[in-house]
Amino acid sequence: MILMRTADARRLAEECLATSHPDRWRHVQGVAERALAVSQSAADDDPVVNAAWLHDVGYAPIAHDSGLHALDGARYLAGLGTDPLVVSLVAFHTGAEYEAEERGLALQLAAVPRPDQRLLDALILSDLTVSPTGEPVAVSARLDEIVARYPAGDPVHRAVLKSRAYLEACCERAQRVVSA
């Protein structure tokens, strides 16, 4: 296992996304900034912050495989020897299990150990409070935007509709921890 510092996670995300997906790269930067505030940790290897930097690497051409970016990113990171906790956070971020079910990939995702829900909640809150181009946004507005961006027959559209209550509950739990 490679001990990944935050600067390493940032560099890897930039290498994977900045050129091929510039809007996604702006989103990732905003999510990482939000994760720093949400995690309330000064550690240079905080798994939530590192996962925030890396949560969308599955969109990168080098990682893209199954079409489920969370799973593709997790597999790519595991292949690099990334901390298994970061890999699991990436694999399960923002309702990935719902999308995996929609895509027929639930068994493949289930092969990745599920992370602690408290950490996953923090990552989900970070992801769902940043717009696709990096600006702060309310959770409900972000979920509405995702549903509107994908056509009704798309697995992402269907997964977000099915997972909305779960995602909102994750964000509420994480926000209570941050506010405490």
C-alpha positions as CSV (number, residue, x, y, z in Angstrom):
1,M,0.0,0.0,0.0
2,I,1.2,3.5,-0.9
3,L,0.8,6.2,1.8
4,M,-0.8,9.0,-0.2
5,R,-0.5,12.5,1.0
6,T,-3.0,15.1,0.1
7,A,-0.6,16.7,-2.4
8,D,-0.2,13.3,-4.1
9,A,-4.0,12.8,-4.4
10,R,-4.4,16.3,-5.8
11,R,-1.6,15.8,-8.4
12,L,-3.0,12.4,-9.5
13,A,-6.5,13.9,-9.9
14,E,-5.1,16.8,-11.9
15,E,-3.2,14.4,-14.1
16,C,-6.3,12.4,-14.7
17,L,-8.9,15.1,-15.2
18,A,-7.5,18.6,-15.8
19,T,-7.0,18.2,-19.6
20,S,-9.6,15.6,-20.5
21,H,-12.4,16.9,-18.2
22,P,-11.8,20.5,-17.2
23,D,-15.2,21.1,-15.7
24,R,-15.0,17.9,-13.7
25,W,-11.5,19.1,-12.5
26,R,-13.1,22.3,-11.3
27,H,-15.8,20.3,-9.5
28,V,-13.1,18.1,-7.9
29,Q,-11.2,21.1,-6.6
30,G,-14.4,22.4,-5.0
31,V,-15.2,19.0,-3.5
32,A,-11.7,18.7,-2.0
33,E,-12.0,22.2,-0.5
34,R,-15.3,21.4,1.0
35,A,-14.0,18.1,2.3
36,L,-11.2,19.9,4.2
37,A,-13.9,21.9,6.1
38,V,-16.2,18.9,6.6
39,S,-13.5,16.4,7.8
40,Q,-12.2,18.9,10.4
41,S,-8.8,17.2,10.2
42,A,-5.4,18.7,9.8
43,A,-3.9,15.4,8.8
44,D,-2.0,15.4,5.5
45,D,-3.3,11.9,4.7
46,D,-7.0,12.3,5.7
47,P,-8.9,9.6,3.7
48,V,-12.0,11.8,3.2
49,V,-9.9,14.6,1.7
50,N,-7.9,12.3,-0.4
51,A,-11.0,10.5,-1.6
52,A,-12.5,14.0,-2.4
53,W,-9.6,14.7,-4.7
54,L,-9.9,11.2,-6.3
55,H,-13.6,10.5,-6.3
56,D,-14.0,11.2,-10.0
57,V,-10.8,9.8,-11.5
58,G,-13.0,7.0,-13.0
59,Y,-14.0,9.5,-15.7
60,A,-10.4,9.7,-16.9
61,P,-9.6,7.8,-20.1
62,I,-6.9,5.9,-18.3
63,A,-9.4,4.5,-15.7
64,H,-12.6,4.3,-17.7
65,D,-13.8,0.7,-18.1
66,S,-17.2,-0.4,-16.9
67,G,-19.0,2.9,-17.2
68,L,-19.6,3.2,-13.5
69,H,-17.0,5.9,-12.7
70,A,-17.0,5.1,-9.0
71,L,-16.1,1.5,-9.6
72,D,-13.6,2.4,-12.4
73,G,-11.9,4.9,-10.2
74,A,-11.7,2.5,-7.3
75,R,-10.2,-0.2,-9.5
76,Y,-7.7,2.2,-11.0
77,L,-6.6,3.5,-7.6
78,A,-6.4,-0.1,-6.2
79,G,-4.1,-1.0,-9.1
80,L,-1.9,1.9,-8.0
81,G,-1.7,0.6,-4.5
82,T,-3.8,3.4,-3.0
83,D,-4.9,3.1,0.6
84,P,-7.9,0.6,0.7
85,L,-10.0,3.1,2.7
86,V,-9.6,5.7,0.0
87,V,-10.4,3.1,-2.6
88,S,-13.6,2.1,-0.8
89,L,-14.7,5.7,-0.3
90,V,-14.3,6.3,-4.0
91,A,-16.1,3.1,-4.9
92,F,-19.2,3.9,-2.8
93,H,-19.4,7.7,-3.1
94,T,-22.6,9.4,-3.7
95,G,-24.9,6.5,-4.0
96,A,-22.7,4.4,-6.3
97,E,-24.4,1.2,-5.2
98,Y,-27.7,2.5,-6.7
99,E,-26.0,3.2,-10.0
100,A,-24.2,-0.2,-9.9
101,E,-27.6,-1.9,-9.5
102,E,-28.9,0.1,-12.5
103,R,-25.9,-0.9,-14.6
104,G,-25.8,-4.6,-13.6
105,L,-22.6,-4.1,-11.7
106,A,-23.7,-4.6,-8.1
107,L,-21.6,-7.8,-7.7
108,Q,-18.5,-6.1,-8.9
109,L,-19.0,-3.2,-6.6
110,A,-19.8,-5.5,-3.7
111,A,-16.3,-7.0,-4.1
112,V,-14.9,-3.7,-2.7
113,P,-15.3,-3.4,1.1
114,R,-17.8,-0.8,2.2
115,P,-16.2,2.1,4.1
116,D,-17.4,3.4,7.5
117,Q,-20.7,5.3,6.9
118,R,-19.5,8.3,8.9
119,L,-16.6,8.8,6.5
120,L,-18.8,8.1,3.5
121,D,-21.3,10.7,4.7
122,A,-18.6,13.3,4.9
123,L,-17.5,12.6,1.3
124,I,-21.1,12.6,0.0
125,L,-21.8,15.9,1.7
126,S,-18.7,17.3,0.1
127,D,-19.7,16.1,-3.3
128,L,-23.3,17.2,-3.2
129,T,-22.6,20.7,-2.0
130,V,-20.4,21.6,-5.0
131,S,-21.8,22.2,-8.5
132,P,-20.4,20.5,-11.6
133,T,-18.1,23.5,-12.2
134,G,-16.9,24.0,-8.6
135,E,-19.3,26.5,-7.0
136,P,-21.1,25.9,-3.7
137,V,-24.7,24.6,-4.1
138,A,-27.4,23.3,-1.9
139,V,-27.8,19.5,-1.7
140,S,-31.4,19.6,-3.2
141,A,-30.3,21.8,-6.0
142,R,-27.3,19.5,-6.8
143,L,-29.5,16.5,-6.9
144,D,-32.1,18.3,-9.1
145,E,-29.3,19.3,-11.4
146,I,-28.0,15.7,-11.8
147,V,-31.5,14.4,-12.5
148,A,-32.0,17.2,-15.1
149,R,-28.6,16.6,-16.8
150,Y,-29.3,13.0,-17.6
151,P,-32.2,11.7,-19.7
152,A,-34.9,9.7,-17.9
153,G,-33.7,6.3,-19.3
154,D,-30.1,6.9,-18.2
155,P,-28.8,4.8,-15.2
156,V,-27.5,7.9,-13.4
157,H,-31.0,9.6,-13.7
158,R,-32.7,6.5,-12.3
159,A,-30.1,5.9,-9.6
160,V,-30.3,9.4,-8.3
161,L,-34.1,9.2,-8.1
162,K,-33.9,6.0,-6.2
163,S,-31.1,7.1,-3.9
164,R,-32.3,10.7,-3.2
165,A,-33.6,10.0,0.4
166,Y,-30.4,8.0,1.2
167,L,-28.2,10.8,-0.1
168,E,-30.1,13.5,1.7
169,A,-29.9,11.5,5.0
170,C,-26.1,11.1,4.5
171,C,-25.7,14.8,4.1
172,E,-27.9,15.6,7.1
173,R,-25.9,13.3,9.3
174,A,-22.6,14.7,8.1
175,Q,-23.8,18.3,8.5
176,R,-24.8,17.5,12.1
177,V,-21.3,16.3,12.8
178,V,-19.8,19.4,11.2
179,S,-22.2,21.7,13.1
180,A,-21.5,20.0,16.5
